[in-house]
């Protein structure tokens, strides 16, 4: 093989390898940038989970909602105070579901920190949401439903195991 041909082939191989490495670095940089933009949003939502208003609303959704309204009622037909409590809770989890479904936030972060609550919220509000969907034809809190399915498929304990989280000696 002539030296000129070998030199040209070597140049092409180096160019292809350089292009591949550049492409991989660009993808990685894009992911890092996306995560950086999402972090303040996630932290703000997590901060809202610590508010007294959220705790009170979640306690109502978990403990009272299905006792106060036994038969299915469309979400929009509930009293305003009840809708507000449901919206505070289900709406925030639905927002997290949007971030997960669109690949902005890793589902492990959300399920690891809120998986059990996500399932409980969906189970509590599902009868009202499903009735609302039948009534209006809209996909009310579809992202929350998807997130609850993800949390059922991959429970928090699976996230902890994958991360290798350890228990403190002597802890529960």
Secondary structure, 3 states (H helix, E strand, C coil): CCHHHHHHHHHHHHHHHHHHHHHHHHHHHHHHHHHHHHHHHHHHHHHHHCCHHHHHHHHHHHHCHHHHCCCCCCHHHCCHHHHHHHHHHHHHHHHHHHHHHCCCCCHHHHHHHHHHHHHHHHHHHHHHHHHHHHHHCCCCCHHHHHHHHHHHHCCHHHHHHHHCCCCCCCCC
